[in-house]
Amino acid sequence: METKRVIYEGRVQGVGFRYTTKDLARGYDVLGTVRNLPDGTVELIIAGETDEVTEFLRDLLEDSAVAHHIKEVFEEQIAPLPDLKGFAIVK
């Protein structure tokens, strides 16, 4: 199991990015959260088996309805978060 923190830059707020991400997560065995940050970026915390996380992130970046809004992606491994349950939009 791996956990990643991913920051998306571009026109990623106000375009349904968080809802698209949550909807996409239904098709994967992943846990996580997605939220808008004050600087205009979106933060995704994603946890799951490596292949599930990799495929989910690839689909979001390349095949999702919001992929064309993403200009930069910053990804880092983080320590597992034991409180993650399901996949939620954080306000």
C-alpha positions as CSV (number, residue, x, y, z in Angstrom):
1,M,0.0,0.0,0.0
2,E,1.3,3.4,-0.9
3,T,0.1,6.9,-0.1
4,K,0.8,10.0,-2.2
5,R,0.1,13.7,-2.0
6,V,-0.4,15.2,-5.4
7,I,-0.8,19.0,-6.2
8,Y,-2.4,20.0,-9.5
9,E,-1.8,23.4,-11.0
10,G,-3.7,25.0,-13.9
11,R,-7.3,25.9,-14.3
12,V,-8.3,23.3,-11.7
13,Q,-10.7,25.1,-9.5
14,G,-14.3,26.0,-10.7
15,V,-14.3,23.3,-13.4
16,G,-15.6,20.3,-11.5
17,F,-12.1,18.9,-10.8
18,R,-12.9,17.6,-7.3
19,Y,-16.2,16.0,-8.4
20,T,-14.5,14.4,-11.4
21,T,-11.8,13.0,-9.2
22,K,-14.3,11.6,-6.7
23,D,-16.3,10.0,-9.5
24,L,-13.2,8.5,-11.1
25,A,-12.2,7.0,-7.7
26,R,-15.3,4.9,-7.7
27,G,-13.7,2.7,-10.4
28,Y,-10.6,2.0,-8.4
29,D,-9.7,0.4,-5.1
30,V,-8.3,3.6,-3.6
31,L,-8.9,5.8,-0.6
32,G,-8.3,9.5,-0.4
33,T,-9.4,13.1,-0.3
34,V,-9.4,16.0,-2.7
35,R,-9.6,19.7,-1.9
36,N,-9.1,23.2,-3.2
37,L,-6.2,25.1,-1.8
38,P,-6.2,28.9,-1.2
39,D,-3.5,29.4,-3.9
40,G,-5.7,28.0,-6.7
41,T,-4.3,24.5,-6.8
42,V,-6.0,21.3,-5.9
43,E,-4.5,18.7,-3.4
44,L,-5.2,15.0,-3.8
45,I,-4.3,12.5,-1.1
46,I,-4.5,9.0,-2.6
47,A,-3.8,5.6,-1.0
48,G,-4.0,2.1,-2.3
49,E,-2.0,-0.7,-3.9
50,T,0.7,0.7,-6.2
51,D,-0.9,-0.4,-9.5
52,E,-4.3,1.0,-8.5
53,V,-2.8,4.4,-7.5
54,T,-0.7,4.5,-10.6
55,E,-3.6,3.8,-13.0
56,F,-5.9,6.2,-11.1
57,L,-3.4,9.0,-11.4
58,R,-2.8,8.2,-15.1
59,D,-6.5,8.3,-15.9
60,L,-7.0,11.6,-14.1
61,L,-4.1,13.2,-15.9
62,E,-4.6,11.7,-19.3
63,D,-8.2,10.6,-19.8
64,S,-10.5,12.5,-17.5
65,A,-12.9,15.3,-18.4
66,V,-10.6,17.7,-16.6
67,A,-7.2,16.5,-17.9
68,H,-6.8,19.4,-20.3
69,H,-7.1,21.9,-17.4
70,I,-4.0,20.4,-15.7
71,K,-0.7,22.3,-16.4
72,E,1.6,21.0,-13.7
73,V,1.6,18.1,-11.3
74,F,3.7,17.8,-8.1
75,E,3.7,14.3,-6.6
76,E,5.3,13.0,-3.4
77,Q,5.2,9.8,-1.3
78,I,3.9,10.4,2.2
79,A,3.5,8.3,5.3
80,P,0.3,6.2,5.4
81,L,-2.7,8.0,6.9
82,P,-4.6,5.5,9.0
83,D,-7.8,7.6,9.3
84,L,-8.5,7.5,5.5
85,K,-11.9,5.9,4.7
86,G,-13.5,5.9,1.3
87,F,-12.9,8.9,-1.0
88,A,-14.1,12.4,0.0
89,I,-14.2,15.9,-1.1
90,V,-12.8,18.1,1.7
91,K,-14.3,21.6,1.8
